[in-house]
Amino acid sequence: MSRVATKWHSHRLGQEVNVVRWGEVGTPVLFFPTAAGDAEEGERFLLIDALAPLLEAGRIKLYSVDSVAGKAWLTENNSTRVAARAQNAFDACVYHEVIPAIRSDCKDPSIEVVATGPSIGAFNALAAICRHPDVFSSAICMSGTYDLSKFLEGEVTDDYYHSSPLHFVPNMPDGELLAQLRERFVLITHGTGKWEEPEQSWRVADLLGARGIPNRVDEWGTEWNHDWPTWRNMLPQYLDEVLSSE
């Protein structure tokens, strides 16, 4: 399969951003790495090998972007104010830079994208579809960490509120954005082994369901930990399901 790496300076982030693509044709999938991961993290942890059948069959083109905001959340001398500002800048970069680059690469200015990721990557996938249902058709959120206040202390600023689905989705007004989101699908999955927090998945499902946003939670057993072997098994299965339903 083909592999193409690109990078550019993002004025929204104030730094260089890297995007890697695997595959040549198929539904575009945007993978958000874990908190400190770069665009090549999934490849190093053999996720691309696990997805090889889908890539080689031309069913997906997988894109991955540096976890710029995730690194901000793990910086100990940051506050929620600083990290949430970085999160919103990252969201703007994804929507205004990464998505147009994907659409240009796919030669389709309106093609829709599947969002996915593990841990904080699941947070980014959820935030992406909730903020931009005009772009993302579905989200596969694996072993999600959705309450980012666990990493840093600080007040709930406007930036934090608008970056966090746990905060803004319950108060989302009726209108075009919510109507679009109700036509989308969020698949939430987690293991019940070491380092997993199943209650975070159920909290997200409850708030999505309360707003009429289609979703499902799949819980895997105690042998499935918050780790790459779990996600290598989950993602091919759920991408096959999502693609088959479209």
PyMOL commands that set and color helices and strands:
alter all, ss='L'
color gray80, all
select helices_A, chain A and resi 41-44+47-50+52-56+68-73+80-106+120-131+148-150+158-163+165-171+176-181+198-210+228-245
alter helices_A, ss='H'
color red, helices_A
select strands_A, chain A and resi 3-10+15-22+27-31+60-65+113-118+136-142+185-190+215-219
alter strands_A, ss='S'
color yellow, strands_A
deselect
rebuild
show_as cartoon
